[in-house]
Each structure stands twice: as C-alpha cells, then as structure tokens.
Amino acid sequence: MNRPVAVVGAGSLGLGTAWHLASLGHPVTIYDPRLTQRVSRTRSSTELNGTTASLGVLMGHVFRRSSGRGWRLRKRSMELWPLWINRLQRFVPELALQTPLLQVAGDEATGIRLNGLASQRQQLGLKSLSPAELDAIWPRAEHGGLRSEQDGRVDPLKLQQSLRRALEEHQVTQVAEPVDTLERHRSGWRVVRTGGQRDDFAAVVICAALASSALLAPLDHDRPMTPVLGQALRLELKEAPINWQQWPAVLVDQGVNLIPDGPNQLLLGATVEPGSEAAEDPLALMRSLHGKAPDWLKSATVVEHWSGLRARPVERPAPLLEQLEPGLLLASGHYRNGVLLLPASAEWIAAELNHNLPITGA
Ligand SMILES: Cc1cc2nc3c(=O)[nH]c(=O)nc-3n(C[C@H](O)[C@H](O)[C@H](O)COP(=O)(O)OP(=O)(O)OC[C@H]3O[C@@H](n4cnc5c(N)ncnc54)[C@H](O)[C@@H]3O)c2cc1C
C-alpha cells in the first residue's frame, strides 16, 4: 500500500519538496490557497509569497564560511541546481541557471577576504578580480571583487511555474485551501482544512514560512519566526552602461543585487527591514546604492516596486529543517536563502522521510 505525504505551503520550498518526493514515488498532496492564482507579481505586493517577491539570487560558493550545515546545504544545492534546471526546463523552456555572479568588495578588508576565498575555492569556479578587471563594468570597485562562475540566479517566477507543471505530470493532488490544523492520528497525521475537510497521511511536511509556527504551536512545538521585509525594484534604464553586454547575471555591491532582466531593464534588491512594514529610508538607500550609484542608475525610472516577507527563525539558525516527531517534518525559516537552498532542503526532507517511512508499506 502506498504511504501518502502531505506538503503544506506551495512557495519554492513546498513546490520543490513536493516535486522531489513525487519523483521518488511518494503519493503527494500539496495545500496552498495560492494554488488557484497565477504565479506573477502583478497583484498587490501584500499578497505575494516570499518566493514570488524574491530575486532568486544564488550566492552559494561565495559563502564566507567553509564548514557547518550552512556551507554543506549551499554546496549541495549548487551541485543540484544544474540537474534541477535541466529537468524543469521541459515545462518552462526559458527557465535557466543564469551565471556568473560578481561580488564587489566595499572596503580593503573585504577585498582581502574575497581574495583569500578565491584562492581557496578555485576548483568551485571562484576568481578574484582586480579593480582594473572590473573597470569596464563597475569602475567604482576600487577594492576589487570576486567572480563566481556557478553562482548567479534562477528566476523565481519561472521556477514556481515549472514546478507547478511538474507536479501535474506526477499527479500530485493540489488543494487550493489553507490548512487549519494538524492532528496526530493513529500512526500518522491528519490535515484539517479551513473548510473542515479532513485528510489522513503517513507524514506531513510543513513549508508554510511564517505561518508554520501557528500550525506547530498546538502540537507543542515552539518554533517562533519573525518577519523581515524586503523591497525590490524594476528599473528602466535611459542610458545603458558602457559595457552592458559584458555584465554578469548578478552584480552584488554593498549587499544590493543588480540584475539585468530584459532590454534596458534592471532588477535592484532587496532591502532587509525587521518587521512587516515597508519603510522609505531603506528603499532610498538601496536605490542610491548608499549614495554611490552611477549616473546611469540614478537616471533610471522605477517601473515596478514590490515587497515580501522573509521568515527568520528566532534564536535558532536558519533554515529550520527538522523531523519534529515521526512523520512530522519542517522545512521553513529559510530567511534570505530559500531559493538557493531549495534543492538540498528537499533532498534532506526526502532522506529523512525515506529513513522513517519507506515509500510503500503494509
Ligand atoms: C524581497 C525578497 C528578496 C529575496 N531574494 C532572495 C534571493 O535573491 N535568493 C534567495 O535564495 N532567497 C531570497 N529571498 C528569500 C526567499 O524568498 C525565501 O527564503 C523563500 O521564498 C522561502 O520560501 P518558502 O517556500 O519557505 O516560503 P513562501 O514562498 O513564502 O511560501 C510559503 C507558502 O505557504 C503558504 N501557506 C501559508 N500558510 C498556509 C496554510 N495554513 N495552509 C497552506 N498553505 C499555507 C503561503 O500561501 C505561501 O505560498 C528573498 C525574499 C524577499 C522577501
């Protein structure tokens, strides 16, 4: 008999986990009221989930640490991304792994650190860049920077679109209704929808970002998370920078990502603002690159402005990847790197499930 699994939430984590589990043969049901909505940023920005609001930047190999869970998840995700994109392109051919990523050093100490990172990780495609090498693209980089061949970006809208189609292929049941509560039921788990309907599963994976805490509290699992708002912009450039063609997929300066996205269009983001209210000051600082924006950037017109919330775990490191009880798994609280860490997170969840819950059982 097949052992069914429920996934709560259909942002990047929920969709990717559901797809990975279904690919391995698990019968999967995914819940999210947003499943009836098109994946797009055109609706009011307060309605965007974290993934739709995100920029999809993958800063895996440029991570400053070289050990620990954070580094392992990053490294593994960077190995898996090309394979994931390869399989998902069938559903949305424009989905691509856009590379490379250029990180600009803001001061001398950072320049030295990035230089050291480049020499340690040459085999991962890192190379340090001198100010002269950056001059044609970003003449302000007086302390040099780092080029990472495999880091870059995945468009989060195309990613979600392709995952949704992949779920259809695997006959994953999609329920466009919020989950109200989760209950222990016999040797498995009961999902109670807001409409009152009850569905029984052998296991449930919670991928509901900030809403995960409220689902876990009645089960006596305390996993508080706090919102951290991010604002992002799409700019239309009046004059293009001199060497626009040579630009990387992502240029990072002072923590701000500059992403060419279509003719004369540039994405800029994102602010990091504690709480859930968008403020003007951080947006203005980002827009002006802390007063260092080149003229062509200053003269650009804002054609899109949106915001979204990140889920930051309280007093625990991000992300929250845990088996809380047999068959109750949490994949949430990815904070700033939910797109980057998706493949390794989904793989971790599947390994935990397969350990405790063979795909088929008596
Ligand atoms: C402006 C901004 C820029 C970002 N840029 C990047 C970036 O460049 N790179 C990167 O890796 N990360 C980035 N992030 C972070 C990234 O977006 C998140 O880490 C990631 O999207 C989290 O994915 P998720 O699936 O956990 O959450 P979400 O995408 O928020 O999805 C959670 C889903 O759960 C659903 N849900 C909630 N409650 C229930 C319920 N009771 N029942 C059913 N469903 C429910 C919601 O409807 C929602 O669709 C950015 C975030 C923001 C806000």
The ligand as an SDF file (V2000), in Angstrom:
LIG
                    3D

 53 58  0  0  0  0  0  0  0  0999 V2000
   12.3900   40.8240   -1.4310 C   0  0  0  0  0  0  0  0  0  0  0  0
   12.9890   39.4630   -1.2040 C   0  0  0  0  0  0  0  0  0  0  0  0
   14.1060   39.0700   -1.9260 C   0  0  0  0  0  0  0  0  0  0  0  0
   14.6510   37.7970   -1.7380 C   0  0  0  0  0  0  0  0  0  0  0  0
   15.7160   37.4180   -2.5110 N   0  0  0  0  0  0  0  0  0  0  0  0
   16.1970   36.1650   -2.3960 C   0  0  0  0  0  0  0  0  0  0  0  0
   17.2540   35.7340   -3.2410 C   0  0  0  0  0  0  0  0  0  0  0  0
   17.7470   36.5030   -4.0590 O   0  0  0  0  0  0  0  0  0  0  0  0
   17.6920   34.4400   -3.1290 N   0  0  0  0  0  0  0  0  0  0  0  0
   17.1380   33.5660   -2.2390 C   0  0  0  0  0  0  0  0  0  0  0  0
   17.5750   32.4050   -2.1820 O   0  0  0  0  0  0  0  0  0  0  0  0
   16.1390   33.9560   -1.4060 N   0  0  0  0  0  0  0  0  0  0  0  0
   15.6660   35.2300   -1.4680 C   0  0  0  0  0  0  0  0  0  0  0  0
   14.6640   35.6370   -0.6370 N   0  0  0  0  0  0  0  0  0  0  0  0
   14.2080   34.7190    0.3870 C   0  0  0  0  0  0  0  0  0  0  0  0
   13.2590   33.7110   -0.2030 C   0  0  0  0  0  0  0  0  0  0  0  0
   12.2470   34.3730   -0.8850 O   0  0  0  0  0  0  0  0  0  0  0  0
   12.6420   32.8400    0.8850 C   0  0  0  0  0  0  0  0  0  0  0  0
   13.6470   32.2800    1.6990 O   0  0  0  0  0  0  0  0  0  0  0  0
   11.8440   31.7200    0.2410 C   0  0  0  0  0  0  0  0  0  0  0  0
   10.9820   32.2470   -0.7170 O   0  0  0  0  0  0  0  0  0  0  0  0
   11.0660   30.9570    1.2460 C   0  0  0  0  0  0  0  0  0  0  0  0
   10.2560   30.0420    0.5370 O   0  0  0  0  0  0  0  0  0  0  0  0
    9.0820   29.3150    1.2810 P   0  0  0  0  0  0  0  0  0  0  0  0
    8.5100   28.3430    0.3330 O   0  0  0  0  0  0  0  0  0  0  0  0
    9.5730   28.8440    2.6110 O   0  0  0  0  0  0  0  0  0  0  0  0
    8.0320   30.4960    1.6330 O   0  0  0  0  0  0  0  0  0  0  0  0
    6.9690   31.2330    0.7230 P   0  0  0  0  0  0  0  0  0  0  0  0
    7.4350   31.4330   -0.6500 O   0  0  0  0  0  0  0  0  0  0  0  0
    6.5460   32.4380    1.4990 O   0  0  0  0  0  0  0  0  0  0  0  0
    5.7690   30.1970    0.6550 O   0  0  0  0  0  0  0  0  0  0  0  0
    5.0080   29.8350    1.7750 C   0  0  0  0  0  0  0  0  0  0  0  0
    3.6370   29.4010    1.2670 C   0  0  0  0  0  0  0  0  0  0  0  0
    2.9030   28.8360    2.3510 O   0  0  0  0  0  0  0  0  0  0  0  0
    1.5330   29.1270    2.1240 C   0  0  0  0  0  0  0  0  0  0  0  0
    0.8030   28.9660    3.3730 N   0  0  0  0  0  0  0  0  0  0  0  0
    0.9000   29.7170    4.4880 C   0  0  0  0  0  0  0  0  0  0  0  0
    0.0530   29.2510    5.4210 N   0  0  0  0  0  0  0  0  0  0  0  0
   -0.5710   28.1750    4.8840 C   0  0  0  0  0  0  0  0  0  0  0  0
   -1.5600   27.2700    5.3810 C   0  0  0  0  0  0  0  0  0  0  0  0
   -2.0590   27.3710    6.6120 N   0  0  0  0  0  0  0  0  0  0  0  0
   -2.0110   26.2880    4.5640 N   0  0  0  0  0  0  0  0  0  0  0  0
   -1.4880   26.1560    3.3060 C   0  0  0  0  0  0  0  0  0  0  0  0
   -0.5510   26.9910    2.7930 N   0  0  0  0  0  0  0  0  0  0  0  0
   -0.1110   27.9790    3.5850 C   0  0  0  0  0  0  0  0  0  0  0  0
    1.5550   30.5550    1.6010 C   0  0  0  0  0  0  0  0  0  0  0  0
    0.3580   30.8560    0.8760 O   0  0  0  0  0  0  0  0  0  0  0  0
    2.7980   30.5620    0.7290 C   0  0  0  0  0  0  0  0  0  0  0  0
    2.5210   30.3670   -0.6390 O   0  0  0  0  0  0  0  0  0  0  0  0
   14.0790   36.9050   -0.7930 C   0  0  0  0  0  0  0  0  0  0  0  0
   12.9600   37.2890   -0.0740 C   0  0  0  0  0  0  0  0  0  0  0  0
   12.4050   38.5560   -0.2600 C   0  0  0  0  0  0  0  0  0  0  0  0
   11.1770   38.9370    0.5240 C   0  0  0  0  0  0  0  0  0  0  0  0
  1  2  1  0
  2  3  1  0
  2 52  2  0
  3  4  2  0
  4  5  1  0
  4 50  1  0
  5  6  2  0
  6  7  1  0
  6 13  1  0
  7  8  2  0
  7  9  1  0
  9 10  1  0
 10 11  2  0
 10 12  1  0
 12 13  2  0
 13 14  1  0
 14 15  1  0
 14 50  1  0
 15 16  1  0
 16 17  1  0
 16 18  1  0
 18 19  1  0
 18 20  1  0
 20 21  1  0
 20 22  1  0
 22 23  1  0
 23 24  1  0
 24 25  2  0
 24 26  1  0
 24 27  1  0
 27 28  1  0
 28 29  2  0
 28 30  1  0
 28 31  1  0
 31 32  1  0
 32 33  1  0
 33 34  1  0
 33 48  1  0
 34 35  1  0
 35 36  1  0
 35 46  1  0
 36 37  1  0
 36 45  1  0
 37 38  2  0
 38 39  1  0
 39 40  1  0
 39 45  2  0
 40 41  1  0
 40 42  2  0
 42 43  1  0
 43 44  2  0
 44 45  1  0
 46 47  1  0
 46 48  1  0
 48 49  1  0
 50 51  2  0
 51 52  1  0
 52 53  1  0
M  END
$$$$
